[in-house]
Amino acid sequence: MTQITERITVAVEAAKGRYRELSEAPEEGLETAEKIFLTVGAVILAAAAIAAITTFVTGQIALLPSN
């Protein structure tokens, strides 16, 4: 039982230390969040462009005369 208690204590202390680090420099994590949002936005725009091009090409193919 003491090993479990020691591990829990170490984990809690590590979490407290990490919280202190983040509260002292909160902007460091914000840069990562901005990169994630920009990447997701770029992927969404690329998907929309691909869908628009696919729709246009499919429509043009339908207009071709068949032999």
C-alpha positions in Angstrom: 0.0 0.0 0.0 2.9 2.4 0.6 4.2 2.0 -2.9 0.8 3.1 -4.3 0.7 6.0 -1.9 4.2 7.1 -2.9 3.4 6.9 -6.6 0.3 8.9 -6.1 2.2 11.5 -4.1 4.9 11.7 -6.8 2.2 12.0 -9.5 0.4 14.8 -7.7 3.7 16.7 -7.0 4.6 16.4 -10.7 1.2 17.7 -11.8 1.5 20.6 -9.3 5.0 21.4 -10.8 3.7 21.3 -14.3 0.7 23.6 -13.3 3.1 26.1 -11.8 5.2 26.1 -15.0 2.2 26.6 -17.2 0.8 29.4 -15.0 4.1 31.3 -15.1 4.3 31.1 -18.9 0.8 30.6 -20.3 1.6 31.9 -23.8 3.8 28.9 -24.7 0.9 26.6 -25.0 -1.1 29.2 -27.0 1.3 29.0 -29.9 0.7 25.3 -30.3 -3.1 25.9 -30.2 -2.8 28.5 -32.9 -0.8 26.2 -35.1 -3.4 23.4 -34.6 -6.3 25.8 -35.5 -4.5 27.1 -38.6 -3.7 23.6 -39.8 -7.3 22.5 -39.3 -8.5 25.6 -41.2 -6.1 24.9 -44.0 -7.3 21.3 -44.3 -10.9 22.5 -44.4 -10.2 25.0 -47.1 -8.3 22.4 -49.1 -11.2 19.9 -48.8 -13.6 22.6 -50.0 -11.4 23.5 -52.9 -11.1 19.8 -53.9 -14.9 19.4 -53.6 -15.5 22.4 -55.8 -13.0 21.3 -58.5 -14.4 17.8 -58.4 -18.0 19.1 -58.8 -16.9 21.4 -61.7 -15.0 18.7 -63.5 -17.9 16.2 -63.1 -20.3 18.7 -64.5 -18.1 19.4 -67.5 -17.6 15.7 -68.2 -21.4 15.3 -68.2 -21.6 18.0 -71.0 -19.2 16.0 -73.3 -21.0 14.4 -76.3 -21.1 10.7 -76.1 -20.1 8.6 -79.1 
